[in-house]
Amino acid sequence: MNHLLIATLLVCLSTTIRAATATPPPVPDVEIVLRETQPLTFPRGSRLPLYLWTPNFPTADDAELERVLKALEARGIALFARWGGNDFAKASAFPLRVARLQKKLGLETSVDATGLAHGFYNGTPATGHVDKDGKRFFDKSFFWSPGCPFAVQPRYDAMRARLEPWLEKYQDEQLRLDFWAADWEFDGPNEWNSGWASARQCVTCRAQIPNLDTDFAAFQTAVRKVRAEMQREVFVKPIQRRFPNARIGNYAMNPHDGRRYWWDFFEKRTDGLPAKAEHGALYRPWAREFEDCGYTVAMPVIYTWFNLHGEYPFANHQYRWFYNLLLEASSTGRHTTPAVPRVTFVHWTTTNPPKELPKDFEALTETSYEELLWHLLLRGHDTFAMWCPAPELAQEVRPVHRVYAAALEYKEFLDHGQPVLFDVPKQPGFVVSALQLGKKLLIRRTDFGPAPAFFELKLANGTTLRVPKVDGKCLLLTTP
Ligand SMILES: [Zn+2]
């Protein structure tokens, strides 16, 4: 072996070693999305896109950004540009580039303003509750530390001032603002956890709410009224002044049947607060708030919270998830007026799981998740906003895009049909959802246990349709 060959081998060997030991550069979010999804087969026309909450646009040059925007559009996918930060000039540079390119390409602009929306309760003593000795205090039982509902109004101007330069700039440049959304949840007065107990220790709250000690409903109404005012005065009205047609929505803000069927990560079960028990689940009375905020898009939350699996005794474990999530989905589907689009937050893989899962734990399968998404669409949900922790992006985007894309085959039904079924069977049997358009019905039936071969679907006009058992498909039936 001559020295030249040895030298060449050494070079090759060191290259191989470098390749094996160096960490490969992370794949950009968008490349994962493009890799895992395909361009639409059926055009979406003017239907809303599938929103992906989690992935970011690549901070690339304009040519590359334009390529990505076009590739996403071909798939019916929209991402959010992030608003936030304290240095407007610096923070806005990239979102503005995205918006300019979207305008040039004739694409809608969607923004996530979560980064600007938090900070009403910023620790300013004047925003705290007041105890009997005149001392200010905050409620530490939440992820954030809210103060007194009757002391937050002086913060409105400062909060609006964070949003204004963004709105002004978009308006001045005649950019689009089609969808303004945020995930604003815990930075407000709240009746759950220690919220009520804290207020009972506060002289201001006691003076404002008669019977505060005994009347939870009165406290809930008062708190939600303030929360709605905060969102209406600081978010919705300033946006509508400059962009009257923008769609505006916030996480977990949606019309409903008066109950909330799930618990968020910062909400703790607390003795002494009202809830209706069903098996191990607790459904809380929920105040009307969406309408008072003035939001124009409903954004309900359909997440596989870990606790749901253990709270129902159903032998069919898939139905433990399905049952609860369908209760929440049907509540919104039924109570939202047709003029309000429903852009539903969804998350498939178990949400907030503990380090160790119980022995009998069975996660929601991909097949069940896709069935659930179909039932959402057939119960009046328009599209989805997919949230997930970043490492789950590839597996999360596949099923939700598959259903979104396949459902466009039935675009006429999605655009103009009326949901006619909202039943949620109390035991695992079969679930049926349907959209009616004239004499035609688009139907989905999913079986979870013993069920008859045919389901007799009674229609408003008194006729009956027989719905057979079918797996993983929609049925198109015509009324007699
Ligand atoms: Zn108070």
Boltz pocket constraint, residues with backbone or C-beta under 6 A from the ligand:
constraints:
  - pocket:
      binder: B
      contacts: [[A, 128], [A, 129], [A, 130], [A, 147], [A, 148], [A, 149], [A, 150], [A, 198], [A, 199], [A, 202], [A, 203], [A, 204], [A, 205], [A, 206]]
      max_distance: 6.0
